[in-house]
Amino acid sequence: MNSKLINTVRWKFIYAFLLSGILTAVILYGGSQVGQTILEAQAYPDYSIPAQGIRWLVNNIGSVPLMIVVGVLGFVLFFSCSLVR
């Protein structure tokens, strides 16, 4: 592949898009694992305030809408940061 082709604006956007998607998927997977661990610790009455907040969000809003919002915000953040450099 020609190195001029890799340095075009189109390829930079494609790389930024793919990198943002991969990073967002990793963050969402890790966040869901941490969230499940926190929600499983409900038996303890004195767990931390962030755990109480996550529990409230999941119980009142739901995990799917929460993951959609976090995923969209994460993708936009990663995509914009990768284009700035």
N, C-alpha and C positions, 0 to 999 in steps of 0.2 A: 504494500500500500504506500502511496506517495505521502511524504511528510507534509506537503502543502495541503493535502486533503484533510489531514487530522487537525490542522490548525485553523480550519475555516470556522465561521461562526456557527454553522449548522451542527458540526460535530461537537463543538463546545456545549451547545444547548442539549444535544443528545446525551453527552457524558454527564452533564449536570443533572439532567432528568433521571437518568439511571442511578446515579450515585444518591440522589435525594430519595428515590424510591426504596433503595436498599437500606439506607440509614433509617428511614421511617419504619420499614418493616421490622428491623432489628429492635428499635426503640419500642414499638408497639408490643412485640413479643416479650421483651424484658419487662415492660410495664405491666402486661397482663399476668406474668408470673409473680411479680412482686405484689400486685393487687390480690391475686388468689391467696398468696401466703398471708397477707394482712387480713383478708376476710376470714380465713380459717382460724385466725387467732381471736375470734370473737368471744371465746369462752373466758378470756381474761378480762376482768372488769376495769383494770387500770392501764389499758394500752394507750399509746401516745395519741396526741391531738391530730397529727397527719393521718394516722390510721382511722381515727374517728371520722375525719373529713372524707376520706376515700370510701369508707363504709356508707356514710350518708349519701354520697353521690351515686354509688352503685345501687343502693336500695331505693332511692327516690327517683333517679333519672334513668338508670339502667346502664349496663356495661357496654352495650353496642353503640348507643349514641355518644357515650363518653369516649370510646375508642375512635369513632369517626371524627369527632371534633379534634381530639389529640392528634390523630393521623393527618388530618388536613393542615392543622397549624404546624405540625412538625415538617411536613413536606414543603410547605411554603417557606418556612424558616431555612431549611437546608438548601432549597433551590435558590433562594435569594442570596444566601451566604456563599454558595459555590459560584454564582455569577459575578459577585463583587470582586473576587480576587482576580 
